[in-house]
Amino acid sequence: MSVPLAVEADEGTPAPDVMLINNYNTRQDADIWARMRRGFQLSHEETKLVLYYERLYTKSPKTFARLVANAKPYIFYILTQTERNGMPSEIALLPGVESTFNPNAKSSSNAYGMWQFVASTGTRFNMAQNSSIDERQDLVKSTNSALSYLNYLHKLFGQWEPAIGAYNWGEGNMYREIVNSGQTPGNINYASLNLRSETENYVPKLIALASIIDNPSKFGVNLEDVENKPVVAVVNSPKSMTIAQMINLAGIDEGTFNKLNPQYKTTDYTVGSKDHVVLPLSNQGVYLAGIGRNQFQTPINETPIILSVESSNDDEVDLIALAAAGDLNNQESNSNTESADVKKTNNELDNLITELNAPPPETLTINYIVANGDTLFSIAKHFGEDINEIKTQNNIVGNSLTVGETLTIKTSQTSS
């Protein structure tokens, strides 16, 4: 079975304030997080690992606020593309797991960008990588490529959890484990798979982050409102010109340009009519006026890469042939982020990434908030712990609980 890459052109109209990038419909929520919550589809069951990562993400309000600040320039575009692909909106938070939404993130395995593509995967998705440009850091190309790959994985496995896990581990590794477990795509008990530690923890990190966005007050998080409207525009050049010329035409400072377009490594780089740059929406009109175009008539040149899977049966994919062919993506996590800029300005997020990528301790300390209907028996059963031990840990006399109180539970990862 071959897995060809088909490039499909998709032209739209540049977005004024009342329209979104690429002219696709979105929900009319005032806040981006409200819009995102409406699209949540995955199970947010608070397993031991999910609870553990909820605590890591929220133990420092300042650090979580910085993560949200990192996401603000990009989240509208990422969520729009996620919805456009018909995917659960939790997927739009994966860059928060991979890189804390830092397009300059670089891992110890040389994965780059918000979506953390390694060089070989970037090449498969036609991303240029040289001393002048690294499109793994391109907001548009990296996002479209990551979502195409995740949709492809979902078709392979028939479920989102193994698809997300395979994004981290590679589909060949995931397939072999599913076969070894005696399970079949579409009927996978993800929790029963024998995964490497990093991949076992990968989905719980995403669910934890989504759960915080879903109910920030539960975690004592003051989630900053982010308006549900585009703040950036994707524009192209009508002719060859340097990045320096584009910056000048847009009336934008180089620092802001670099934040939105970190793929360009030099202002001497020449872009052509098939290239794009990301500009603040407020600078779009200035740029278009500078090149003599009307912002309501200029097409955007955006070319998302679509993965098509050839199969003799439209409802099945030959996973054995896929595994034999090797993985399209076998990404390592972005532990030990090495970007100098990140280390200077985002020390809190560096520390968070280090903690998130470290193996959880054998004994997890979980802060559990008592919900309506909870009893000591049901909580003990959920975590596989002894009732008396929970009572001792929390100085509980009797068996009464109060809705909203927080219990500290020390539990082994391996306990049932």
C-alpha positions in Angstrom: 0.0 0.0 0.0 1.3 3.4 -0.9 0.6 6.5 1.2 1.0 9.4 -1.3 1.1 13.1 -0.4 -1.4 15.1 -2.4 -1.1 18.9 -2.3 -4.4 20.6 -2.7 -4.7 24.3 -3.3 -7.3 26.2 -1.3 -7.9 29.9 -2.0 -9.9 32.2 0.1 -10.2 35.9 0.8 -8.2 37.9 3.3 -10.1 38.4 6.5 -11.3 41.8 7.7 -12.3 42.0 11.4 -15.8 40.5 10.8 -14.5 37.5 8.8 -12.2 34.7 9.7 -9.1 33.6 8.0 -9.8 31.6 4.9 -13.5 32.6 4.9 -14.7 29.5 6.8 -17.6 29.7 9.2 -17.1 29.6 13.0 -19.3 29.6 16.0 -20.3 33.0 17.1 -19.1 32.8 20.7 -17.6 36.0 22.0 -14.7 34.0 23.7 -12.4 31.5 22.0 -12.5 29.2 25.0 -16.3 29.0 25.0 -16.1 28.1 21.3 -13.5 25.5 22.0 -15.6 23.9 24.8 -18.5 23.4 22.4 -16.2 21.2 20.3 -14.9 19.0 23.0 -15.5 15.4 22.1 -13.0 13.3 24.0 -13.5 11.6 27.4 -12.4 13.8 30.2 -12.4 11.0 32.8 -10.1 12.1 35.7 -7.8 9.1 35.8 -4.8 9.2 38.1 -2.5 10.5 35.4 -5.0 13.1 34.3 -5.4 14.4 37.9 -1.6 14.4 38.2 -1.1 16.5 35.1 -4.0 18.9 36.0 -2.0 19.6 39.2 1.2 20.2 37.3 -0.3 22.5 34.8 -2.1 24.6 37.5 0.3 24.6 40.4 1.7 28.0 39.3 -1.0 30.4 38.1 1.7 32.6 36.6 3.1 29.8 34.5 -0.4 28.8 33.2 -1.1 32.4 32.4 2.1 32.5 30.3 1.1 29.4 28.4 -2.3 31.1 27.6 -0.4 34.2 26.5 1.8 32.1 24.2 -1.3 30.7 22.6 -3.2 34.0 21.9 -1.6 34.9 18.5 -2.2 31.4 17.1 -5.2 29.7 18.8 -7.9 31.2 16.5 -6.1 29.9 13.4 -5.4 26.5 15.0 -8.9 26.0 16.3 -10.5 27.1 13.0 -8.4 24.6 11.1 -9.3 21.9 13.7 -13.0 22.5 13.2 -12.5 22.7 9.5 -11.1 19.2 9.6 -14.1 17.9 11.7 -11.8 17.0 14.6 -12.4 17.3 18.4 -11.4 20.7 19.5 -9.1 19.2 22.2 -6.7 18.6 19.3 -6.2 22.4 19.1 -4.5 22.2 22.5 -1.8 19.7 21.4 0.7 22.5 20.8 0.2 23.3 24.5 1.4 19.7 25.3 4.1 19.6 22.8 5.7 23.1 23.2 3.5 25.4 25.4 2.6 27.0 22.0 6.1 28.2 21.5 7.0 28.2 17.7 10.7 28.5 18.6 10.7 25.3 20.7 13.5 22.8 19.9 13.7 19.4 21.6 16.7 17.4 22.5 15.9 15.2 19.5 15.9 18.3 17.2 12.1 18.5 16.8 11.1 22.0 16.0 8.1 24.3 16.3 4.8 24.3 18.1 3.9 20.9 16.7 7.4 19.5 17.2 8.2 17.9 13.8 11.4 16.0 13.4 13.4 16.6 10.2 12.2 13.5 8.4 8.6 14.1 9.0 9.0 17.7 8.0 10.5 16.5 4.7 7.6 14.1 4.1 5.2 17.0 4.5 7.1 19.2 2.0 8.5 21.6 4.7 11.6 23.4 3.6 14.5 23.1 6.1 17.7 24.9 5.5 19.8 27.8 6.9 17.4 30.4 5.6 14.0 28.8 6.4 12.5 26.1 8.5 8.9 25.6 7.7 8.4 23.3 10.7 8.0 26.6 12.6 5.5 28.0 10.1 2.1 28.5 11.7 0.2 27.6 8.6 2.2 24.7 7.2 2.9 23.0 10.6 -0.7 23.3 11.7 -2.1 22.0 8.5 0.4 19.2 8.3 -0.1 18.1 11.9 -3.9 18.0 11.5 -3.6 16.1 8.2 -1.4 13.6 9.9 -3.7 13.2 12.9 -6.7 12.8 10.6 -4.8 10.1 8.8 -4.0 8.3 12.1 -7.6 8.5 13.1 -8.6 6.7 9.9 -6.0 4.1 10.6 -7.1 3.3 14.2 -10.7 4.4 14.1 -10.4 6.1 17.5 -8.9 9.4 18.7 -6.9 8.1 21.7 -4.6 5.7 19.7 -4.4 8.3 16.9 -3.1 10.9 19.4 -0.8 8.4 21.0 0.6 7.4 17.6 1.3 11.1 16.8 3.8 10.8 19.7 5.1 7.3 19.1 4.6 6.6 15.4 1.8 4.6 13.8 4.0 1.5 13.3 4.8 1.2 17.0 1.1 1.8 17.9 -0.1 -0.7 15.4 2.3 -3.4 16.6 1.2 -2.9 20.2 -2.5 -3.1 19.2 -1.8 -6.4 17.3 0.2 -7.8 20.3 -2.7 -7.0 22.6 -5.1 -8.9 20.5 -7.2 -5.9 19.7 -8.4 -4.4 16.4 -8.7 -0.8 15.2 -12.0 0.7 16.2 -12.2 -1.6 19.3 -9.2 -0.5 21.2 -9.1 -0.3 25.0 -6.3 2.3 25.1 -5.7 2.0 28.8 -4.8 -1.7 28.4 -2.1 -1.1 25.8 1.5 -1.7 26.9 2.9 1.7 25.8 6.2 3.4 26.5 6.0 5.8 29.4 6.1 8.9 27.3 3.2 7.8 25.1 1.2 6.5 28.1 1.4 10.0 29.6 0.8 11.9 26.4 -3.0 11.5 26.1 -3.5 12.3 29.9 -1.6 15.5 29.4 -3.9 16.6 26.6 -7.0 15.6 28.6 -5.7 17.5 31.7 -5.1 20.7 29.7 -8.6 20.4 28.1 -10.2 19.8 31.5 -8.6 23.0 32.8 -9.9 25.0 29.9 -13.3 23.3 30.3 -13.7 24.3 34.0 -10.9 26.7 35.0 -12.6 27.8 38.3 -12.4 24.2 39.5 -8.6 24.5 39.4 -8.4 28.0 40.8 -7.3 29.3 37.3 -8.2 32.8 36.1 -8.4 32.0 32.4 -7.9 35.1 30.4 -10.6 35.9 27.9 -9.5 35.7 24.3 -11.8 37.2 21.7 -13.2 34.8 19.2 -12.0 36.7 16.2 -8.9 36.6 14.0 -5.9 38.6 15.1 -3.6 37.6 12.3 -4.0 37.4 8.5 -2.2 35.1 6.0 -1.0 37.1 3.0 1.1 36.3 0.0 3.5 38.2 -2.2 2.4 39.2 -5.7 6.0 39.0 -6.8 9.5 38.1 -5.6 10.6 40.3 -2.7 12.7 40.0 0.4 11.4 39.6 3.9 12.9 43.0 4.7 10.8 44.5 2.0 7.6 42.8 3.2 8.2 44.0 6.7 8.7 47.5 5.4 5.5 47.3 3.3 3.5 46.0 6.3 4.7 48.8 8.6 5.5 46.2 11.2 8.5 45.9 13.6 10.9 43.0 13.0 10.3 41.5 16.4 6.6 41.2 15.9 7.1 39.8 12.4 9.6 37.2 13.7 7.1 36.1 16.4 4.5 35.3 13.8 7.0 34.0 11.1 9.8 32.3 13.0 10.4 30.1 9.9 12.3 32.8 8.2 15.9 32.9 9.5 17.1 36.0 7.6 15.4 39.2 6.3 17.4 38.7 3.0 15.3 35.6 2.2 13.3 36.1 -1.0 9.7 35.0 -1.1 7.6 34.4 -4.3 3.9 34.4 -5.2 3.5 30.9 -3.7 4.9 31.9 -0.3 2.9 33.4 2.5 3.6 35.4 5.7 1.5 36.0 8.8 0.8 39.6 9.8 -1.3 41.2 12.5 -4.7 41.8 11.1 -4.3 45.5 11.8 -1.3 45.5 9.4 -2.9 43.6 6.6 -4.5 46.7 5.0 -1.2 48.6 5.2 0.6 45.8 3.4 -2.1 45.3 0.8 -2.2 49.1 0.1 1.6 49.0 -0.2 1.4 46.4 -3.0 -1.6 48.1 -4.6 -4.3 45.5 -3.7 -7.7 45.6 -2.2 -8.0 43.5 1.0 -11.4 42.2 -0.1 -10.2 40.9 -3.5 -6.7 39.5 -2.9 -6.6 35.6 -2.7 -4.7 33.9 0.0 -2.2 31.3 -1.2 -2.6 28.6 1.3 -1.9 25.0 0.3 -2.8 22.5 3.1 -1.2 19.1 2.5 -3.8 16.3 2.4 -2.8 12.6 3.1 -4.8 10.1 1.1 -4.7 6.4 1.8 -5.0 3.9 -1.0 -6.8 0.7 -0.1 -8.6 -2.0 -1.9 -11.4 -1.5 0.6 -12.8 1.9 1.3 -13.6 1.0 4.9 -10.3 -0.6 5.8 -6.6 0.3 5.7 -3.8 -2.3 5.3 -2.1 -1.7 8.7 0.3 -4.6 8.2 1.7 -3.0 5.0 1.8 0.3 6.7 3.9 -1.1 9.6 6.2 -2.8 7.1 6.7 0.5 5.3 7.7 2.3 8.4 6.4 5.2 10.4 5.5 8.5 8.8 6.1 10.1 12.2 8.1 8.9 15.1 8.4 12.0 17.1 10.2 12.3 20.4 8.7 14.7 23.0 10.1 18.2 23.4 11.9 17.6 26.7 14.7 20.0 27.6 13.7 22.8 25.3 16.9 24.4 24.1 15.9 27.7 22.5 18.0 30.5 23.9 15.0 32.9 23.6 12.8 30.5 25.5 15.3 30.2 28.3 15.6 33.9 28.7 12.0 34.9 28.6 10.0 31.7 29.5 11.9 30.1 32.3 8.6 29.1 34.0 7.5 27.3 30.9 10.9 25.6 30.5 10.4 24.2 34.0 6.9 23.2 33.3 8.0 21.3 30.1 10.7 19.6 32.1 8.3 18.5 34.7 5.7 17.3 32.2 8.3 15.3 30.3 9.8 13.7 33.4 8.4 10.3 34.3 5.7 10.6 37.0 6.8 9.4 40.4 5.8 5.9 41.4 3.5 7.4 44.0 1.3 10.2 42.7 -0.1 12.9 44.9 -3.5 13.8 43.6 -5.7 16.7 44.7 -9.3 15.4 44.3 -12.2 17.8 44.5 -15.3 16.1 46.0 -18.2 16.2 43.6 -21.9 15.7 44.2 -22.7 12.1 44.8 -19.1 11.1 45.8 -18.7 8.9 48.8 -15.5 7.7 50.5 -16.3 4.2 49.1 -16.7 5.5 45.5 -13.5 7.6 45.7 -11.5 4.7 47.2 -12.8 2.4 44.5 -12.0 4.8 41.7 -8.4 5.2 42.8 -8.0 1.6 44.0 -7.0 2.8 47.5 -8.1 1.8 51.0 -10.8 4.0 52.6 -9.0 4.1 55.9 -5.8 5.3 54.2 -7.7 8.1 52.5 -9.3 9.1 55.8 -5.9 9.1 57.6 -4.3 11.2 54.8 -7.0 13.8 55.1 -7.7 13.7 58.9 -11.3 12.6 58.2 -13.4 11.5 61.3 -16.4 9.6 60.3 -17.6 9.1 56.7 -19.0 12.5 55.8 -17.7 14.5 52.8 -18.5 18.1 51.7 -19.0 18.8 48.0 -16.2 21.1 46.9 -13.6 20.0 49.5 -10.2 18.9 48.3 -8.9 15.5 49.3 -5.2 14.7 49.0 -4.7 11.2 47.8 -1.4 9.4 47.5 -1.8 6.5 45.1 0.5 4.2 43.2 0.3 4.4 39.4 0.1 0.7 39.2 -2.7 0.2 41.6 -6.0 -0.7 40.1 
